[in-house]
Amino acid sequence: MTAAVAVCVGALSLSACGGAEPAPADGPGRAAADRAPADGPGQEAADATASPAPSPTPVGAPARPEAEPGPGEYLAGLPATVALPDAEPAAVVVLVPGGGWSTADPLGLAPLGEHLRAAGLAVVTITYGTSSTGSSWPVPADDVRCAVAYAGEQVPDVPVLVAGHSAGAHLAAVVGLVPEGRGAFCPYPPRAADGVVGLAGPYDVSATGGLAGNLFGVAEPEAPDLWAEGNPLLLAGGRPDLPFLLVHGTADRLVGEEFARAFEDALDDGGHPVEVVVVEGATHNGVLRPDAVGDVVATWSLQTAATS
């Protein structure tokens, strides 16, 4: 079921949100060496009798080393802040920053986080591994999965929602749809998200003009299975009861509204409850402004928590 809502907040400028919108850059590609299979004695007989090999799991980067997190961290080296409302929280929201999969600075999420906290929601704000810290797929997604588990332990017995901006929205969508991942180390009991909020997300990584190479560490033609593993549009058939809120601005010149619409269609086909909110005049970072989206995200989160 799909619901579309338009929200008008007037012309929004990124200067009011603390900076200019950067131009997207193509992600790094990595040339792959062609390897021809070597023939050996008895090879023809082996080929005739062997069963077809199963499709291999895309390799990607190695998992994080197993290390206990320090104070204020949810994983070793990855800080998280926990903000609680004055009363018992209705739910806990994990806020996931964007940054083109090359950075993940959570500072810009602070005003929205405070708005949600004041509305009665606990808020866990995180960072995660990116290309600038030497991390590539699937590590960033596994980091966010562990943050969801951490939030469930820090604020127990309430629904856990995950909300991301830009690249963080993409990761939130992947983690919501595929909560188990590949079993990377996480020192908390596994926890699946109960709802996903995407703010200006580039969900279809194949349509990012190569920018998602920052996430995968390799160009798509060289590792199509790896890219498919991290494309929410191809994962939308999973967990059909998982609700989504997709928010996009009409003045977003970095990630067009078509990303939200394409993901909406995929989610709708997968049977998900999905609501799309279009913020008139909002830029890419303008969808983080509490006066633009704060009440929309808070209301949806409270309603989702009440039915979880």
C-alpha positions in Angstrom: 0.0 0.0 0.0 1.4 3.4 -1.0 0.5 6.8 0.3 1.9 10.0 -1.2 2.1 13.3 0.8 3.4 16.7 -0.3 4.8 19.0 2.4 5.5 22.7 1.5 8.1 24.6 3.5 9.0 27.3 1.0 12.3 27.7 -0.6 15.0 26.0 1.5 18.7 26.7 1.0 21.6 24.5 2.1 23.3 27.5 3.5 20.8 27.4 6.3 21.8 23.8 7.0 25.5 24.6 7.3 27.2 24.3 4.0 27.1 24.0 0.2 26.1 20.9 -1.6 29.2 19.1 -3.0 29.2 17.9 -6.6 29.1 14.1 -6.7 32.3 12.4 -7.8 32.7 9.1 -9.6 33.6 6.2 -7.3 36.9 4.4 -7.7 37.1 1.5 -10.1 39.5 -1.3 -9.9 40.7 -3.2 -13.0 40.2 -6.9 -12.7 42.8 -9.4 -14.1 41.4 -11.9 -16.5 42.2 -15.4 -15.6 41.7 -18.2 -18.0 41.0 -21.7 -16.5 43.9 -24.0 -16.8 43.4 -27.4 -18.4 44.7 -30.4 -16.5 44.7 -34.2 -16.9 41.3 -35.7 -16.8 39.7 -32.2 -17.0 37.2 -33.2 -19.6 36.0 -36.2 -17.6 35.7 -34.0 -14.5 33.7 -31.4 -16.4 31.3 -34.1 -17.6 30.6 -35.6 -14.2 30.8 -32.5 -11.9 27.6 -31.0 -10.6 27.0 -27.3 -11.4 28.8 -25.2 -8.9 26.5 -23.0 -6.7 26.7 -19.2 -7.2 29.5 -17.9 -4.9 28.8 -15.3 -2.3 30.2 -12.0 -3.5 33.5 -11.6 -1.7 33.8 -7.9 -0.8 35.9 -6.7 2.1 36.9 -8.7 5.1 34.9 -8.2 8.3 36.0 -6.0 11.1 38.3 -7.6 13.6 36.6 -8.8 16.7 37.3 -6.2 19.4 35.2 -5.0 22.3 33.9 -1.4 22.0 35.2 1.2 24.4 33.1 3.7 26.3 30.8 5.6 24.1 31.3 3.2 21.2 29.0 0.6 19.7 31.9 -1.0 17.9 35.5 -0.5 18.5 36.4 2.8 17.0 32.9 3.8 16.1 31.2 6.2 18.6 27.5 6.4 19.2 25.4 8.9 21.3 22.2 7.9 23.1 19.6 10.6 23.8 16.6 9.7 25.9 13.3 11.6 26.1 12.0 13.0 29.4 9.4 10.2 29.7 9.5 6.5 28.7 10.4 6.4 25.0 7.8 5.0 22.5 10.6 3.7 20.3 14.3 4.2 19.6 15.5 5.7 16.3 18.9 5.0 14.9 20.1 8.0 12.9 22.6 7.1 10.1 24.5 10.0 8.4 25.2 10.3 4.7 28.4 11.4 2.9 28.5 9.6 -0.4 29.8 6.4 1.3 33.2 8.2 1.7 32.4 10.0 5.0 29.8 9.6 7.7 29.8 12.7 9.9 26.8 12.6 12.2 27.0 16.3 13.2 24.3 17.4 10.8 21.8 15.0 12.3 21.8 16.7 15.7 18.9 19.1 15.2 16.6 16.4 13.8 17.7 14.1 16.6 16.8 16.6 19.2 13.4 17.2 17.6 12.7 13.5 17.7 13.8 13.2 21.3 11.5 16.1 22.3 8.7 14.2 20.6 9.1 11.2 22.9 11.6 9.1 21.0 15.0 7.8 22.1 17.7 8.6 19.5 20.9 6.7 18.9 23.2 8.6 16.5 26.1 6.8 14.9 28.9 6.8 12.3 30.2 3.8 10.4 33.0 2.7 8.2 33.5 4.5 4.8 36.0 4.5 2.0 37.9 7.3 3.8 38.5 5.0 6.8 39.4 2.0 4.6 36.0 0.3 4.7 34.0 -1.1 1.8 31.1 -3.4 1.3 29.8 -5.2 3.3 31.4 -3.5 6.3 29.3 -0.3 6.3 26.1 -2.3 6.2 27.3 -4.6 8.9 28.2 -1.6 11.1 24.7 -0.3 10.8 23.2 -3.7 11.5 25.3 -3.7 14.7 24.1 -0.2 15.6 20.5 -1.4 15.4 21.3 -4.3 17.8 23.1 -1.8 20.1 20.1 0.5 20.1 17.9 -2.4 21.0 20.1 -3.2 24.0 20.5 0.4 25.1 16.8 1.1 24.9 15.1 -2.3 25.5 11.5 -3.4 25.1 10.6 -0.8 22.5 10.5 -0.9 18.7 13.8 0.0 16.9 13.5 2.2 13.8 16.4 3.1 11.5 16.5 6.5 9.7 19.2 7.5 7.3 20.1 10.5 5.1 21.5 10.1 1.6 24.1 7.2 1.7 22.8 6.5 5.2 19.3 6.1 3.8 20.6 3.5 1.4 22.3 1.6 4.2 19.2 1.9 6.4 17.1 0.4 3.6 19.6 -2.5 3.1 19.8 -3.3 6.8 16.0 -3.1 7.2 15.4 -5.5 4.3 18.3 -7.9 5.1 18.9 -7.8 8.9 21.1 -10.9 9.1 23.9 -9.9 6.8 26.9 -12.2 6.6 27.3 -12.8 10.4 29.9 -10.1 11.1 31.1 -9.7 14.7 28.7 -7.7 16.9 28.7 -7.9 20.7 24.9 -7.5 21.1 22.0 -9.8 20.4 20.8 -9.5 16.8 17.9 -7.2 16.3 15.9 -6.5 13.1 14.6 -3.0 12.5 10.8 -2.4 12.9 10.7 0.4 10.4 12.9 2.4 8.0 13.0 6.1 7.2 14.9 7.2 4.1 15.8 10.9 3.6 17.0 11.7 0.1 18.4 8.3 -0.4 20.2 7.1 -3.6 18.7 3.6 -3.3 19.4 2.3 -6.7 23.2 2.1 -6.5 23.4 1.3 -10.2 22.0 4.7 -11.1 24.5 6.7 -9.1 26.9 7.3 -12.0 29.7 5.3 -10.3 29.5 7.2 -7.0 28.6 3.9 -5.2 32.1 2.7 -6.1 33.0 4.4 -2.8 30.9 1.8 -1.1 31.8 -1.3 -3.1 35.5 -0.5 -3.7 35.2 -1.7 -7.3 33.2 -0.7 -10.4 29.9 -2.5 -11.0 31.0 -4.2 -14.3 33.8 -5.8 -12.4 31.7 -7.1 -9.5 28.0 -7.1 -10.5 27.0 -9.7 -7.8 28.6 -7.5 -5.1 26.6 -4.5 -6.3 23.4 -6.5 -6.5 23.9 -7.6 -2.9 23.8 -4.0 -1.8 21.0 -2.7 -4.1 17.7 -2.2 -2.1 15.7 -2.3 -5.3 16.7 -5.9 -5.7 16.1 -6.7 -2.1 12.6 -5.2 -1.8 10.9 -8.6 -1.8 12.2 -9.3 1.7 10.3 -8.7 5.0 7.1 -7.4 3.3 5.6 -6.3 6.6 8.5 -3.8 7.2 7.1 -0.3 6.8 9.0 2.5 5.0 8.8 6.3 5.0 10.7 7.9 2.1 11.2 11.7 2.2 12.7 13.7 -0.8 13.0 17.3 -1.7 11.9 18.8 -5.0 15.1 21.0 -5.1 17.5 18.1 -4.5 20.1 18.5 -7.3 22.4 15.7 -6.0 19.9 12.8 -5.7 16.8 13.2 -7.8 13.3 12.4 -6.7 13.3 9.5 -9.2 15.4 7.5 -6.7 12.6 7.6 -4.2 9.9 6.9 -6.8 11.8 3.9 -8.2 12.3 2.5 -4.7 8.6 3.2 -3.8 7.6 1.1 -6.8 9.9 -1.8 -5.8 8.7 -1.7 -2.2 5.1 -1.6 -3.3 5.7 -4.6 -5.6 7.2 -6.3 -2.6 4.1 -5.8 -0.5 5.6 -3.2 1.9 3.6 -0.4 3.5 5.4 2.6 2.1 4.6 6.3 2.4 6.4 9.0 0.3 6.6 12.6 1.4 7.8 15.2 -1.1 9.1 18.4 0.5 8.5 21.3 -1.8 11.6 23.4 -2.3 13.9 21.2 -0.1 17.5 20.6 -1.1 19.5 17.5 -0.5 20.5 18.5 3.0 17.3 20.5 3.5 15.4 17.3 4.2 17.3 17.2 7.5 15.8 20.4 8.8 13.4 19.9 11.7 11.1 22.6 10.4 10.9 20.7 7.1 10.6 17.1 8.2 10.8 16.9 11.9 7.1 16.5 12.6 6.6 14.2 9.6 9.3 11.8 10.8 8.3 12.0 14.4 4.6 11.3 13.7 5.4 8.4 11.4 7.8 6.9 13.9 5.3 7.2 16.8 2.5 5.7 14.6 4.8 2.8 13.5 5.9 2.1 17.0 2.3 1.9 18.2 1.5 -0.8 15.6 4.8 -2.8 16.0 
